[in-house]
Structure formats: structure tokens, C-alpha cells
């Protein structure tokens, strides 16, 4: 006679698919009891093929997931992959033949179109208030992604990288006259203007106006130098901002980091055309102090 435990072990597993930042708790609730495979898909790492994983990140991720599923029986199988989430989900689902696939709301819709398995929305099992809160937070995240997509600087950046970038940016609003970056001072904030404009001045002389969507503070953040110009809000400004710790994490998103460096080079070119009268003293070629 087959015991309940043996029957459970033989049953097809549920497959949970997680992207960077997706919560596991809701997915566990939606998956229910029984065998479980948890797939965590991370953005590609330079030099690593999409289906590979590196020992260090895999070890940390496995330890983190293991803590969350501690005590669950049968013990879930944890899989870490790099690459496109839908592609990796398709590969792993083909390997484990799940009876259902569980994913966050927006991902579940994509997987339902791509996989020949039943797909469960992890948020559908949430009670009313938490579900509404989760979706409200998701809408805010989507609004940040849409704002990033509207900026020419991030044209061509993959959606997954924009979502990572959005998760590292906070919303901010300041009034007219607020100094975003001060000439000759250390700058600890990167600004992406969503609405409004700001005046650039060097030694009190106007050298241009930045209008949304525009980056403010990138050169001095990239090179960790005092700012070459003062940037002052001309009107109420709405922006996405990142502090220095967030900026360091942003630097790990390769497509974004490359565009920030390119934008920095363009801004330096603007300042170099200002000639000596506008350059701060002790900054030959304007390269020691950056805005």
C-alpha cells in the first residue's frame, strides 16, 4: 500500500518562477503542499552563458531560499539560472514536467502564453487588502519603468534591466530654487528629472538649462569628484533619485552603466567648450571637478 508521503513524492511538482525582486512568500502560498521546484532567474552576467550559474551567487541565493522554505516537506529543489526569465522557465519546465507553474501577476500572463502547463497567478490567492496593496506597489514600479523608457538615455536597455534600475530609484519632489548639485561640493545624489527644468551655472554664469527627462549629477557621481557646476531647479521638479549606495548597485547593471558613462562624456564635452573663464581654478581641462 502506497503511503501518503510516497504518493506525494511521486506526484508532479509545482514550479515557482522568480525574477530579481519577486517575493517567494506569495508564491509558496499559491503553490500549496506537495513537491516543489523553485527557479530563480537572474540577469545575465558577463562571460556566463544564459543557462549557467556561478558558485558564489548560486551559493548565496540557495542559502537565502533555503531559509525561507526551512521545514517544508518534501524539501524543495532550488534551481538558479541566468538569462531571460521566460526562456529559462521553458527549459526548466520541460525538465521537471510540473503540474502547475506559479509566478507573479505580470510574469504569469507571459508564461501562460509561452508554456504548455497550467500557470497560476501567485497574487490571486491573496486576501483583498494585501492583493490591492501588492498591485498598487506594482503599478508604481511600472510607472518608474515607463519613466525610464521615456528617457532617450535608456533606449535599448532590456526591460529586466530597467526593472532592476527602477527598484534602485526613489521618487522625489523639490520646489523652484532648490539646489540639486552645488559647484565645488561633493555630490551624493543622481537625479533623473521626470517633470520640470533646472539651470546650470558655473561661477554664477548661466551655461544651459536641463529639461525633463534629463540626468543631473551623473559626472560627479561617476568620477566621485566635486561638481563643476551648480544645478538649480527653475520650477517644481519631480524626479527619480539614487544615493551613493544605490548608485554603486546601479553600476553593476552593465547596459545602464555604459550609458551613464556615455552621458558623462557628453556633459564633459559641453563644459570643455566653456573655456577657461568658466572652469574652476585648479581643474585643468575641467576634469577634476564634475557636475
C-alpha positions as CSV (number, residue, x, y, z in Angstrom):
1,X,0.0,0.0,0.0
2,X,1.4,3.4,-1.0
3,X,1.7,5.9,1.9
4,X,0.5,9.5,1.6
5,X,4.1,10.6,1.8
6,X,5.2,8.3,-1.0
7,X,2.3,9.4,-3.2
8,X,3.2,13.0,-2.6
9,X,6.9,12.3,-3.6
10,X,5.7,10.7,-6.9
11,X,3.3,13.5,-7.8
12,X,4.4,16.1,-10.4
13,X,5.9,19.1,-8.7
14,X,4.8,22.7,-8.7
15,X,7.3,25.0,-10.4
16,X,7.7,28.5,-8.8
17,X,9.4,31.0,-11.2
18,X,11.1,34.0,-9.5
19,X,12.8,37.0,-11.1
20,X,15.0,39.5,-9.4
21,X,12.9,41.0,-6.6
22,X,9.9,38.7,-6.8
23,X,8.5,37.7,-3.4
24,X,8.6,34.0,-2.6
25,X,6.0,34.0,0.3
26,X,3.0,34.7,-2.0
27,X,4.2,32.0,-4.5
28,X,4.6,29.4,-1.7
29,X,1.0,30.1,-0.6
30,X,-0.3,29.8,-4.1
31,X,1.7,26.6,-4.8
32,X,0.2,24.8,-1.8
33,X,1.6,21.5,-0.4
34,X,3.5,18.8,-2.3
35,X,6.7,18.6,-4.3
36,X,8.2,22.0,-5.3
37,X,10.8,23.3,-7.6
38,X,11.9,26.9,-7.2
39,X,13.5,28.5,-10.2
40,X,15.3,31.8,-9.5
41,X,16.3,33.6,-12.8
42,X,18.9,36.4,-12.6
43,X,20.0,38.9,-15.3
44,X,22.9,37.6,-17.4
45,X,26.4,38.0,-16.1
46,X,29.2,39.0,-18.5
47,X,31.1,35.9,-19.6
48,X,28.4,33.4,-18.4
49,X,26.0,31.7,-20.8
50,X,22.4,32.1,-20.0
51,X,21.9,28.6,-18.6
52,X,24.9,28.7,-16.4
53,X,25.3,29.8,-12.8
54,X,28.4,30.8,-10.8
55,X,29.3,29.2,-7.5
56,X,29.3,32.4,-5.4
57,X,25.9,33.9,-6.3
58,X,24.3,30.5,-6.6
59,X,25.5,29.6,-3.1
60,X,24.2,32.8,-1.6
61,X,20.8,32.6,-3.4
62,X,20.4,28.9,-2.4
63,X,21.1,29.8,1.3
64,X,18.6,32.6,1.2
65,X,15.9,30.5,-0.4
66,X,16.6,27.6,1.9
67,X,15.9,29.8,4.9
68,X,12.5,30.7,3.5
69,X,11.5,27.1,2.9
70,X,13.0,25.6,6.0
71,X,10.8,22.9,7.4
72,X,8.9,22.3,4.2
73,X,8.5,18.6,3.2
74,X,9.3,17.3,0.7
75,X,12.4,19.5,0.6
76,X,12.1,21.8,-2.4
77,X,14.6,21.6,-5.3
78,X,16.2,25.0,-5.8
79,X,17.4,26.0,-9.3
80,X,19.4,29.2,-10.2
81,X,19.7,30.3,-13.8
82,X,20.9,33.4,-15.6
83,X,19.2,34.8,-18.7
84,X,15.7,35.5,-20.0
85,X,13.1,34.5,-17.4
86,X,10.6,33.0,-19.9
87,X,13.3,31.1,-21.8
88,X,14.7,29.6,-18.6
89,X,11.2,28.8,-17.3
90,X,10.5,27.0,-20.5
91,X,13.7,24.9,-20.2
92,X,13.3,24.0,-16.6
93,X,9.6,23.2,-17.0
94,X,10.5,20.8,-19.8
95,X,12.9,19.1,-17.4
96,X,10.6,18.7,-14.4
97,X,7.2,18.5,-16.1
98,X,5.3,20.4,-13.4
99,X,1.6,20.0,-12.8
100,X,1.4,23.8,-12.4
101,X,3.7,26.9,-12.7
102,X,3.4,29.7,-10.2
103,X,4.6,33.2,-10.8
104,X,4.0,36.9,-10.0
105,X,1.0,38.5,-11.7
106,X,2.6,40.1,-14.7
107,X,5.0,37.2,-15.3
108,X,2.2,34.7,-15.0
109,X,0.5,36.2,-18.0
110,X,3.7,35.9,-20.1
111,X,4.3,32.4,-19.0
112,X,0.7,31.3,-19.8
113,X,1.3,32.3,-23.4
114,X,4.7,30.5,-23.6
115,X,4.3,27.3,-21.6
116,X,2.2,24.2,-22.2
117,X,1.5,23.9,-18.5
118,X,-1.2,25.4,-16.2
119,X,0.0,28.7,-14.9
120,X,-1.1,30.1,-11.5
121,X,-1.1,33.8,-10.6
122,X,0.6,34.0,-7.2
123,X,-1.4,37.1,-6.3
124,X,-4.8,35.6,-6.9
125,X,-4.7,33.7,-3.6
126,X,-4.0,36.8,-1.6
127,X,-6.8,38.3,0.5
128,X,-8.3,41.5,-0.7
129,X,-6.3,44.2,1.1
130,X,-2.8,42.7,0.6
131,X,-3.6,41.9,-3.0
132,X,-4.6,45.5,-3.7
133,X,-1.5,46.8,-1.9
134,X,0.7,44.5,-3.9
135,X,-0.8,45.6,-7.2
136,X,-0.6,49.3,-6.2
137,X,3.1,48.8,-5.5
138,X,3.4,47.0,-8.8
139,X,1.8,49.9,-10.6
140,X,4.2,52.4,-9.0
141,X,7.1,50.2,-10.1
142,X,5.7,50.1,-13.6
143,X,5.3,53.9,-13.6
144,X,9.0,54.2,-12.8
145,X,9.9,51.8,-15.6
146,X,7.7,53.8,-18.0
147,X,9.6,57.0,-17.0
148,X,12.9,55.3,-17.6
149,X,11.7,54.1,-21.0
150,X,10.8,57.7,-21.9
151,X,14.4,58.9,-21.4
152,X,16.4,58.6,-24.6
153,X,19.5,57.7,-22.5
154,X,18.0,54.3,-21.7
155,X,16.7,53.5,-25.2
156,X,17.5,49.9,-25.9
157,X,18.1,48.8,-22.3
158,X,16.4,45.4,-21.8
159,X,13.1,45.5,-19.7
160,X,14.6,43.3,-17.0
161,X,17.5,45.8,-16.5
162,X,15.1,48.7,-16.4
163,X,13.1,47.0,-13.7
164,X,16.3,46.5,-11.7
165,X,17.2,50.1,-12.2
166,X,13.7,51.2,-11.2
167,X,14.0,49.2,-8.0
168,X,17.0,51.2,-7.0
169,X,15.5,54.7,-7.6
170,X,13.2,56.6,-5.2
171,X,10.7,59.4,-6.1
172,X,11.5,63.0,-5.0
173,X,9.9,66.4,-5.4
174,X,11.5,69.7,-4.8
175,X,10.5,73.3,-5.3
176,X,11.8,76.1,-7.5
177,X,15.2,77.4,-6.3
178,X,16.3,74.1,-4.8
179,X,19.9,73.3,-5.5
180,X,20.2,69.8,-6.9
181,X,24.0,69.9,-7.2
182,X,26.4,72.6,-5.8
183,X,29.5,73.7,-7.7
184,X,32.7,72.6,-5.9
185,X,30.8,70.4,-3.5
186,X,30.7,66.6,-3.2
187,X,27.6,65.3,-4.9
188,X,25.8,62.3,-3.4
189,X,22.7,62.1,-5.5
190,X,21.9,61.2,-9.0
191,X,18.7,62.8,-10.4
192,X,16.6,61.8,-13.3
193,X,14.2,64.7,-13.9
194,X,10.7,63.5,-14.8
195,X,9.0,66.9,-14.8
196,X,10.4,70.4,-14.6
197,X,13.7,72.0,-15.6
198,X,16.9,73.1,-13.9
199,X,19.5,75.9,-14.6
200,X,23.2,75.1,-15.0
201,X,25.7,77.8,-13.8
202,X,29.4,78.0,-13.4
203,X,30.7,80.7,-11.2
204,X,27.3,82.4,-11.4
205,X,27.3,82.4,-15.2
206,X,24.5,80.5,-17.0
207,X,25.7,77.7,-19.2
208,X,22.4,76.0,-20.1
209,X,19.1,74.6,-19.0
210,X,18.3,70.9,-18.4
211,X,14.7,69.8,-19.1
212,X,13.0,66.5,-18.2
213,X,13.8,63.8,-18.9
214,X,17.4,64.7,-18.1
215,X,20.2,63.3,-15.8
216,X,21.6,65.6,-13.2
217,X,24.7,64.8,-11.1
218,X,26.0,61.9,-13.2
219,X,29.6,63.0,-13.9
220,X,30.4,63.9,-10.3
221,X,28.9,60.6,-9.2
222,X,30.7,58.5,-11.9
223,X,34.1,60.0,-11.1
224,X,33.5,60.8,-7.4
225,X,34.7,64.4,-7.8
226,X,33.3,67.8,-6.7
227,X,30.8,69.2,-9.1
228,X,31.9,71.6,-11.7
229,X,28.5,73.4,-11.9
230,X,25.6,74.4,-9.8
231,X,22.2,72.9,-10.9
232,X,19.2,74.7,-9.6
233,X,15.5,73.9,-10.1
234,X,13.8,76.6,-12.2
235,X,10.4,75.3,-11.2
236,X,8.9,72.5,-9.1
237,X,10.8,69.3,-10.1
238,X,9.7,65.7,-9.9
239,X,12.5,63.2,-10.2
240,X,13.8,59.7,-9.6
241,X,16.9,59.8,-7.4
242,X,19.6,57.4,-6.2
243,X,22.0,58.0,-3.4
244,X,25.6,56.8,-3.4
245,X,24.9,53.3,-2.2
246,X,22.1,52.9,-4.7
247,X,24.4,54.3,-7.4
248,X,27.0,51.6,-6.7
249,X,24.4,48.9,-7.3
250,X,23.3,50.7,-10.5
251,X,26.9,50.5,-11.7
252,X,26.5,46.7,-11.7
253,X,23.8,46.9,-14.4
254,X,26.1,46.9,-17.4
255,X,23.8,48.4,-20.1
256,X,22.9,51.3,-17.7
257,X,26.5,51.8,-16.5
258,X,27.7,52.2,-20.1
259,X,25.0,54.8,-20.9
260,X,25.8,56.7,-17.8
261,X,29.5,56.9,-18.8
262,X,28.5,58.0,-22.3
263,X,26.2,60.7,-20.8
264,X,29.1,61.8,-18.6
265,X,31.4,62.2,-21.6
266,X,28.8,64.3,-23.4
267,X,28.4,66.6,-20.4
268,X,32.2,67.0,-20.1
269,X,32.3,67.9,-23.7
270,X,29.7,70.7,-23.0
271,X,31.8,72.0,-20.1
272,X,35.0,71.9,-22.1
273,X,33.5,74.3,-24.7
274,X,33.0,76.8,-21.9
275,X,36.8,77.6,-22.0
276,X,39.0,78.8,-19.2
277,X,36.9,81.7,-17.7
278,X,34.2,79.3,-16.7
279,X,36.4,76.5,-15.5
280,X,37.1,76.2,-11.7
281,X,40.6,77.1,-10.6
282,X,42.9,74.1,-10.2
283,X,40.9,72.0,-12.6
284,X,42.9,71.8,-15.9
285,X,40.6,70.9,-18.8
286,X,37.7,70.9,-16.3
287,X,38.4,67.2,-15.4
288,X,38.9,67.4,-11.7
289,X,35.6,68.8,-10.8
290,X,32.5,67.5,-12.5
291,X,28.7,68.1,-12.4
